[in-house]
């Protein structure tokens, strides 16, 4: 392995030095000040190696961002761009985990540095990615960093699951429910909020569909409550028009039936940095019924779900029935097209002040 003095060449000194600073969360940025100070102190290491202070650029826009992926880290992407353009003579970071927790991102940076003759420096030493021995050591450090992230996540998830298994895990509550001073789940103390949630379930029972609830709220010029969960207005109540997806979420949420539930879905990271959610069957949930006050009973919750399923069947090719609708047609939701097999809809015509039904295939005009 070559010495530091032989690695720091005149050609590299003519290019700039880039110091990358990152903490995983804003809590760490505020409270783990010693780690932040040590990272900024690496600027002195670059100066000691021969770079002028004016040549050292600090990239710290990723403060509070996880290193698990480079997709949402503008600072890391800027760093890679500077190296790719041949502007960087050296890249500095307190440790490789500050630069990347993902082996793919780390190996990409190493490869680009090797191609462009850029050094990598951390608290332990100086490395030339073009040197096989240095590159091997950097690769091992990257793998250890990625495994450390997995270990930390597994340990935190274990604690969450243990609390959830006892029904003690504090989760974000939907509109209409909140925590009291003792940390217990209770109905929202605002009477207007409680009235709005109760009205939603009443309208669903009356109309039989989620879209019917939205129409009923719109016809009565009613809005629905919501609270900010983060930011300077956390906990602040505001009102907005009711949406169909919001109604469906509420009707599917067991917490309105007074149940504690955890693990209804599983998240999986995608290549582009986004997260894919997969709904899990009820057998895999952590579920405690009658855990806290609710707006409906568990029986009513199950009936609402069954009604939603019936509505879904009514809109599918394999439906066996449709929910009851208004109008005098006796075969509404029952008659099917003899040509395509699709459920037929009903249109009414007024004849001598009476409504006369006409059954029409919904695909006839397509």
C-alpha positions, 0 to 999 in steps of 0.5 A: 500500500502506497504512502499518503505522500505518494498518493497526493500528487500535483495533479490531484492538488490542482483539483478541488477537495469535497467534504461530505457531511451527513447525519441520518436524522434531524434529531442526530443533527440537533443532539449528536453535535460531536459527530457533526463537529468531527465531520466538519473537522475533516476540512483541516485534514484536506488542508494538511494533505496540501489543499488550500482552504479555498479549494475545500467545498463542504456538501452538507445539504443531506443533513437529516437524510438516511444513507440507505439510498442515494435516490433522495440525497441531492448532496450525494448526487452532487458529489458523484457529479463533481467526481464524474466531471473530473473536478474532485481530487479528493473526497472526504467523509468521516466514515464510509457510512456517512457517504453511503449505507448501500453497497451499490451506491458505495461501489459506484462512488469507488468506481467513478473515483478510480476512473477519474483518479480521485482519492477517498479519505476518512478518519482512518486513512487515505485511499486510492480507489485505483489501487487494488489493495485500497479498493478491496479495503474500501469494499469491505468497509462498504459491506460492513456499513450496509450490514450495520444498517441492517442490524440497526433496523432489525434491532429497532423493528424488534422493539416495535414488534414487542410493543405492538404485540402487547398493544402498547405501540403508539401509532399515528391515529386517524381523524376522530381519535387522539391520545389523552394526557396519559397516552390512552386512545380516546375520541377527539375532544372536539365535538365537531370532529366527532360529529363529522366522523359519526355522520360519515358512518351514518351516511354510509349506512343510509346510502350503502356506498362510499361514493354516496357518502361523498355525495351526501357531504357535498350536497350538505356542503360539509367538510371533514376534519384533519390534523397536521402530524408534523411541522410547525402546525403539528396537531392543528385542526383544519377542515377540507372536502371529503374525498372518496379515497378518504372514505374508503380508508376510514371504512377499512380502518379497524381503529374506528371500531376500537381495535388496535391493529399493526402490520396491515401492510408491508413496505418494500423499497424499489429501485428508484428509491420509492416504497411499494406497499403490499396489503397483508391478510388479517391473519398476519395482523397484530390485532386487539379488539375492544382496545379503546373507544370507537365510533362503531362496533366490531360487528358493524365494521365487519358489515361495512366491509362486506357491503364494500365487497358487495359493491366491488363485486357489483362493478366486476365481471364476476359479480353475483349481485349489486347493492340496492339502488333507488327506483322502481326497477325490480331487476336492478343489479340482477339482470345481465346482458345475454351477449357479453354477460356484463351487468346491465344498468337501469335507465328511467323514462317518464311516461304519463308521470310514471318512471318506466325502467329500461335495462341497458348494457353498460358496454353497448355504447363503447 
